[in-house]
Amino acid sequence: MNLIHEAGYLYLYSKKLTKLNREIKKLSKKAHKHIHKHNKTKSENRKLRHKLKHKKTTENIKGLMKKHNHLLTKLRHHYLTYSHALKKEHKT
């Protein structure tokens, strides 16, 4: 029973992690686009706007990275308990 629960936790956390990775990738593309537009444009107002958008997106990425690291620690924990339960089940 414990083995099934841990496998379920691993599945759910891996799904959450892939979703979070997609969001981080999407935001990093946006940040790259904003910095590119900041460097390309000549108007000071537009430069400032793109700089602020870049700053906002990088702050969002930092927040998502904290969630990413938290999910990784949970995933590692449940992987260890899963492997322990698997060894315990095969031992009997």
N, C-alpha and C positions, 0 to 999 in steps of 0.2 A: 504494500500500500504506500509506504514512504517513497519507494522508487517511482511510482506513478506520479505522485505529487511533485517530486523534484523534476521529473521529465516535463511535466506541465509548466512548472516555473521556468525551466530553461527555454521552452518553446515561446512562452509569452514575453519573456525578457528579450529574447533574440528578435522577435517581431517588433517590439518597441525600439530596440536599438537600430534596426534597419530603417524604421520610419524616421528616427532622429537623424540618422546619417543622411537620408535623402534631404531633410530640411536644412541641415548644415551645408550640404553641397549646393542647394538652391540659393541659400543666402550668400555663400562665398562667391557664386557667380554674379549675384547682384552687387556685392561689394566691389568686385573687380570691374564691373561695368561702370559703377559710379566713379571710381578712381580714374578710369580711362576717360570718361566724359569730363572729369575735372581737369585733367591734363590737356584735353583737346580743345575745350571751349576758351573763348577770349574774353567774354564778359565777366566782370568781377562778381556780379550778383549770381550768375549761374555757377561760377566756380564755388562760391560759398554754399550754394544750395546742394551741389553734388558732394562737397566735402562733408556737410552735415548729414546727408543721406548715407554716405560711406561710414561715418562715425556711428550712426544709429544702427546700421546693419552689423558692424563689427561688435557692437555691444550686445546685440541679439545673439551673435555667434558665440560670444563668450559665455552668455547665460546657457545656451544650448550645450556648450562644451562641459559645463559643470554638471548638467543633467546626464550627459554622455558618460562622464567619469563615474558618476553615482550608479548608473545602470551597469557599467562594467564591473564595479565592485560587487554588486548584487549578483550578477551573472557568474562571476568567479566563485562566490560563496556557494551558490546553488550547484555549480558544477562539481565542487569538492564534495558536497553532501550527496550528490547523485552518484559520484564515483565510489564513495564510501558505502552507500546503500547497495550499489551493484556488487561490490566485493563481498559484502555481508550476505547478500542473497545467494551468490554463487558458492559461498563457503559452506552453506548448509545443504 
